[in-house]
Amino acid sequence: MDPAKLLDILGNENRRKIIQLLANRPCYVSEISGRLGVGPKAIISHLNLLEQAGLIEYSVDEQRRKYFNIANNMRLEVSVSPYSYTVTLQDIALDREIIGESYVAEKKEATAIEESSFFFLKLSSRLHELEKRQEEIAQMQKHLQVEYIEMMNLCMDSIEEIAKNPVECELLFELLKSETTLATLCYSLRLHPSIINANLIDLAERGFIEYSIKNNQHYWRLCETGAENK
Amino acid sequence: MDPAKLLDILGNENRRKIIQLLANRPCYVSEISGRLGVGPKAIISHLNLLEQAGLIEYSVDEQRRKYFNIANNMRLEVSVSPYSYTVTLQDIALDREIIGESYVAEKKEATAIEESSFFFLKLSSRLHELEKRQEEIAQMQKHLQVEYIEMMNLCMDSIEEIAKNPVECELLFELLKSETTLATLCYSLRLHPSIINANLIDLAERGFIEYSIKNNQHYWRLCETGAENK
């Protein structure tokens, strides 16, 4: 799924509530309508939208009622800072054949030795271990992001110290984010190539930047420290 | 910020484009309007909304132009699966005094020994190391989520095997997610307390669940495996 599409979907409070309900268990239209206090017509139009996006699907029971459920496993991450805006969406395919294999093997053994009921309790405690590890990783990620932003701040201070003019400032900032071409720099800074080029050459002479040629294009990047130390 | 508020904001394509522009560098209204091909009136109303939410702020230059920039560091995570819907928002406070300290100390040394220009290149290569670590952690997180979903699937299969009726199925599923009270179970399953209670007692007698008392309330939970193994 396109991350923009998912953000559009999540931008509506009632759609978020529907997803939350369905993540708890499959529901039919009048059930959702009752829980949310929203008319069935509006619920149906939200459900259609969610279904078209592939986020939900339905099955029909004996009474011909449509039960809707979440059809997908995905994880969306949006990070906003003064220096960056990134949106990533991971679609997590369910390939139980591969990952579940060891447990299935273990299970066959388990049913032989102990009751299958205790196998369930074993699985549930493993599930909670995984939850703990997920929390730990989320913490690591948070610390890393703080460190990243702090480092970015130091870089910005440092750029202001070494740049001779505002154009150099902007060029160093762009190159700090990633290596790039003259054309891209002209587009993002909205400056004439001659101005950008003159500044790039000056920065290169002072040992800050260098270029490499890929696919017949010059890519400018910051120098590696090791090579530049006198 | 309330995560729902941020999702409302990000649910609009033009607002996402504005955030993307400002994350690249501060801009003024006519600049944003020109880049997006959207009238200044609409841009101003989006900017007001973003400002009220605390996501952006502005400074005024000599020509009295308002320059808008991102005011915040945040990370939003939305995870959707057939078993769960979670939204978390981390506001990352910038406390450069604390984390930047070691680098500032190092910098004073650095300026003495080597030129401050090389200090910048050093910072930038550390920044890229941090980026690599961020990618590694994102990968770990992805693997963990796959494992979690697989484990959840195995748990669901196992629940279907051991449950005597659909109510037990639902109860075990609820308790798999977290420990909970009779009242909460009645609310989420929409069943009469007497039915829920009878099933809880039966499950407890079969060694699947147990309760503890906290704040004068009975909390039901799945048994730990160790204690239950015969």
Interface residues (C-beta under 8 A of the other chain):
Chain A: A4 L6 L7 D8 I9 L10 G11 N12 E13 R16 I19 Q20 L22 A23 N24 R25 L55 N69 I70 A71 N72 N73 M74 R75 L76 E77 V78 S79 V80 S81 P82 Y83 S84 Y85 V87 T88 Q90 I92 L94 D95 R96 I99 G100 Y103 V104 K107 E114 S116 S117 F118 F119 F120 L121 K122 L123 S124 S125 R126 L127 L130 E131 R133 Q134 I137 A138 M140 Q141 K142 L144 Q145 V146 E147 Y148 I149 E150 M151 M152 N153 L154 C155 S158 I159 E161 I162 E170 L172 F173 L176 S188 R206 G207 F208 L222 C223 E224 T225 E228 N229 K230
Chain B: A4 L6 L7 D8 L10 G11 N12 E13 R16 I19 Q20 L22 A23 N24 R25 L55 N69 I70 A71 N72 N73 M74 R75 L76 E77 V78 S79 V80 S81 P82 Y83 S84 Y85 V87 T88 Q90 I92 L94 D95 R96 I99 G100 Y103 V104 K107 E114 S116 S117 F118 F119 F120 L121 K122 L123 S124 S125 R126 L127 L130 E131 R133 Q134 I137 A138 M140 Q141 K142 L144 Q145 V146 E147 Y148 I149 E150 M151 M152 N153 L154 C155 S158 I159 E161 I162 E170 L172 F173 L176 S188 R206 G207 F208 L222 C223 E224 T225 E228 N229 K230
